[in-house]
Amino acid sequence: MTVSTIWVVAEPSGDSFTAASLELLSAARDLASNVAAITWGEGGSFAALAGEYGASTLYDVGDLRGALPGAPIASAIEALIDGGGAPDAIFVPASYDGRDMAGRLSARLDRPVLTNVIGLEDGEGLVSEHAVFGGSLTVKAKFTGAGPGLFVVRAKSFNAEPMGGGPAQVVAAPVGETGATAHAVIAASHVEERTGPKLEDAAVVVSGGRGLGDAGAYAMIEQIAQLLHGAAGASRAIVDAGWVPYSHQVGQTGKTVKPLVYLACGISGATQHMVGMKGSKNIVAINRDGDAPIFQIADLGIVGDVHKVLPALIDELKARG
Ligand SMILES: Cc1cc2nc3c(=O)[nH]c(=O)nc-3n(C[C@H](O)[C@H](O)[C@H](O)COP(=O)(O)OP(=O)(O)OC[C@H]3O[C@@H](n4cnc5c(N)ncnc54)[C@H](O)[C@@H]3O)c2cc1C
């Protein structure tokens, strides 16, 4: 290992870290001998979880008193670095708060950020992989110069695997100067209503595209997702058309999914869509155009009309109970 220390921004989510944070902790411990997690809220209670995923230290910023995390966490990280013992790299999940934090940290540390990272390896320092041109090309990048490298990493780039380590040592990480940013506070937050698994975590994802014809036909996608105990996804075309909320979007500017089965219904297979689902284990596509690009990556292709195939599939799934 040529990398000694990596810090991972571990975003709290209920009584755990977000899945993307756990993925980054798992990746970090494969790349460096010392891994620390940085978290906030009820941070102290995450010592066991952080340790289980490979962190030996948990920097606990504590209660943010309703502030958006970007500014205070960037400030706390800067203070930790100023206190000595800067890491070689800081991994940040590519969430809204993570991106906000990374931008602020970049300005504070006067270091560039590598964003949209989809892979990391050790090659005389960290080498990152990035999908460019809508995922049609992968480029590699590396930091030069001193100081921590800032990496903003896309969800599902790594597997989250516990390693059974003991609790991390908790170290308080106070927030430094944040200027006027403390004036912006979270007034209310809502947990998105859903039945069934989260899109990013579902073993089966059933997605619909413009080929469905109209918003009403999306009910078939939801029904099949429910029958298969999966989640319903969408192409951007139907999100932009207002048929489904953005939270359903799969692709470059939406979510990255890696289910066991991805069923694409009436989706052409634009590179920007495929970059978000091509890591799925089994891809099944239904499209009436036999030349649709989605068939190039499909394991099973059905050339047919979604208005015929999907009702037949629903009947069959219902018959099987
Ligand atoms: C910067 C940028 C970012 C983007 N990010 C994303 C992203 O994150 N996710 C994303 O999905 N897209 C994204 N896009 C948009 C992307 O380029 C495509 O426009 C979009 O994915 C197309 O959606 P679609 O496949 O549903 O629609 P279309 O491309 O219109 O395809 C519809 C398909 O349905 C088929 N069809 C039509 N009728 C039927 C029928 N009755 N039965 C069966 N098949 C039928 C057609 O043959 C066609 O293949 C992005 C674009 C840009 C420029």
The ligand as an SDF file (V2000), in Angstrom:
LIG
                    3D

 53 58  0  0  0  0  0  0  0  0999 V2000
  -26.3710   15.7560  -19.8290 C   0  0  0  0  0  0  0  0  0  0  0  0
  -27.4290   14.6950  -19.9840 C   0  0  0  0  0  0  0  0  0  0  0  0
  -27.7300   13.8840  -18.9200 C   0  0  0  0  0  0  0  0  0  0  0  0
  -28.7190   12.8950  -19.0440 C   0  0  0  0  0  0  0  0  0  0  0  0
  -28.9840   12.0920  -17.9630 N   0  0  0  0  0  0  0  0  0  0  0  0
  -29.8590   11.0800  -18.1140 C   0  0  0  0  0  0  0  0  0  0  0  0
  -30.1320   10.1720  -17.0440 C   0  0  0  0  0  0  0  0  0  0  0  0
  -29.6010   10.3000  -15.9260 O   0  0  0  0  0  0  0  0  0  0  0  0
  -30.9890    9.1780  -17.2600 N   0  0  0  0  0  0  0  0  0  0  0  0
  -31.6280    8.9860  -18.4610 C   0  0  0  0  0  0  0  0  0  0  0  0
  -32.4250    8.0490  -18.5740 O   0  0  0  0  0  0  0  0  0  0  0  0
  -31.4000    9.8440  -19.4810 N   0  0  0  0  0  0  0  0  0  0  0  0
  -30.5570   10.8800  -19.3310 C   0  0  0  0  0  0  0  0  0  0  0  0
  -30.3780   11.7580  -20.3530 N   0  0  0  0  0  0  0  0  0  0  0  0
  -31.2900   11.6760  -21.5100 C   0  0  0  0  0  0  0  0  0  0  0  0
  -30.9130   10.6040  -22.5160 C   0  0  0  0  0  0  0  0  0  0  0  0
  -29.9820   11.1350  -23.4360 O   0  0  0  0  0  0  0  0  0  0  0  0
  -32.1690   10.1310  -23.2780 C   0  0  0  0  0  0  0  0  0  0  0  0
  -32.7730   11.2420  -23.8760 O   0  0  0  0  0  0  0  0  0  0  0  0
  -33.1930    9.4150  -22.4080 C   0  0  0  0  0  0  0  0  0  0  0  0
  -32.5670    8.4160  -21.6340 O   0  0  0  0  0  0  0  0  0  0  0  0
  -34.2330    8.7830  -23.3190 C   0  0  0  0  0  0  0  0  0  0  0  0
  -35.2490    8.2120  -22.5520 O   0  0  0  0  0  0  0  0  0  0  0  0
  -36.1330    7.0350  -23.1430 P   0  0  0  0  0  0  0  0  0  0  0  0
  -35.2550    5.8910  -23.5010 O   0  0  0  0  0  0  0  0  0  0  0  0
  -37.2480    6.7990  -22.1840 O   0  0  0  0  0  0  0  0  0  0  0  0
  -36.7900    7.7090  -24.4130 O   0  0  0  0  0  0  0  0  0  0  0  0
  -36.5040    7.5020  -26.0270 P   0  0  0  0  0  0  0  0  0  0  0  0
  -35.0640    7.6800  -26.2680 O   0  0  0  0  0  0  0  0  0  0  0  0
  -37.4790    8.3470  -26.6560 O   0  0  0  0  0  0  0  0  0  0  0  0
  -36.8210    5.9730  -26.2180 O   0  0  0  0  0  0  0  0  0  0  0  0
  -38.0800    5.4040  -26.1670 C   0  0  0  0  0  0  0  0  0  0  0  0
  -37.9450    3.9670  -26.6090 C   0  0  0  0  0  0  0  0  0  0  0  0
  -39.1830    3.3230  -26.4750 O   0  0  0  0  0  0  0  0  0  0  0  0
  -39.3810    2.4710  -27.5990 C   0  0  0  0  0  0  0  0  0  0  0  0
  -40.8340    2.3250  -27.7640 N   0  0  0  0  0  0  0  0  0  0  0  0
  -41.7210    3.2280  -28.2220 C   0  0  0  0  0  0  0  0  0  0  0  0
  -42.9720    2.7480  -28.1480 N   0  0  0  0  0  0  0  0  0  0  0  0
  -42.8700    1.4960  -27.6290 C   0  0  0  0  0  0  0  0  0  0  0  0
  -43.8070    0.4850  -27.3050 C   0  0  0  0  0  0  0  0  0  0  0  0
  -45.1110    0.6810  -27.4730 N   0  0  0  0  0  0  0  0  0  0  0  0
  -43.3530   -0.6780  -26.8040 N   0  0  0  0  0  0  0  0  0  0  0  0
  -42.0130   -0.9000  -26.6320 C   0  0  0  0  0  0  0  0  0  0  0  0
  -41.0770    0.0310  -26.9080 N   0  0  0  0  0  0  0  0  0  0  0  0
  -41.4950    1.2190  -27.3930 C   0  0  0  0  0  0  0  0  0  0  0  0
  -38.7250    3.1650  -28.7580 C   0  0  0  0  0  0  0  0  0  0  0  0
  -38.3670    2.2340  -29.7380 O   0  0  0  0  0  0  0  0  0  0  0  0
  -37.5140    3.8090  -28.0730 C   0  0  0  0  0  0  0  0  0  0  0  0
  -36.3970    2.9490  -28.1430 O   0  0  0  0  0  0  0  0  0  0  0  0
  -29.4040   12.7470  -20.2630 C   0  0  0  0  0  0  0  0  0  0  0  0
  -29.0960   13.5720  -21.3390 C   0  0  0  0  0  0  0  0  0  0  0  0
  -28.1230   14.5290  -21.2050 C   0  0  0  0  0  0  0  0  0  0  0  0
  -27.7910   15.4070  -22.3780 C   0  0  0  0  0  0  0  0  0  0  0  0
  1  2  1  0
  2  3  1  0
  2 52  2  0
  3  4  2  0
  4  5  1  0
  4 50  1  0
  5  6  2  0
  6  7  1  0
  6 13  1  0
  7  8  2  0
  7  9  1  0
  9 10  1  0
 10 11  2  0
 10 12  1  0
 12 13  2  0
 13 14  1  0
 14 15  1  0
 14 50  1  0
 15 16  1  0
 16 17  1  0
 16 18  1  0
 18 19  1  0
 18 20  1  0
 20 21  1  0
 20 22  1  0
 22 23  1  0
 23 24  1  0
 24 25  2  0
 24 26  1  0
 24 27  1  0
 27 28  1  0
 28 29  2  0
 28 30  1  0
 28 31  1  0
 31 32  1  0
 32 33  1  0
 33 34  1  0
 33 48  1  0
 34 35  1  0
 35 36  1  0
 35 46  1  0
 36 37  1  0
 36 45  1  0
 37 38  2  0
 38 39  1  0
 39 40  1  0
 39 45  2  0
 40 41  1  0
 40 42  2  0
 42 43  1  0
 43 44  2  0
 44 45  1  0
 46 47  1  0
 46 48  1  0
 48 49  1  0
 50 51  2  0
 51 52  1  0
 52 53  1  0
M  END
$$$$
